[in-house]
Amino acid sequence: MFYDDHEPPHVHVEYQGFKAKVDFSGNVLAGGLKSKSALRLVRDWIDEHTSDLERDWALAREGKPLEKIPPLD
């Protein structure tokens, strides 16, 4: 997540050199991971942390520091 990102709310993910932007519903907006397993893990992580992601998105819009969200293990 970056401070100057555009709507809709999304996260940037990377797996084995492949990059994607994924919205908070798990839809790939740009790019791709080339791994269904990796995308499934990202979607599960988003489902688990949706409220955290929404909070950080709002903080980023206000230019405030983001709160740390546990990474995907």
C-alpha positions, 0 to 999 in steps of 0.5 A: 500500500502506498500513500499516493495510490488511487482508488479502489483500495488495494494492496501490491503483492509479489511472488517469485518476481511476479507482481499484482495489485489486488483489491480488498475483495481479492480481485486482481486489478493489474498484473498477476502472480502466475500461481493459483496457490499464491493468489489463494494465500493472498486472498485468504490473508486479505479476508483475515485482515480486511478491517486492518487494510481498510483502516490503513487505507484511510490512514494513508489517505490522511497522510498518517502513519500506517499500522503494521499488519502481520505478513503472509507466512 
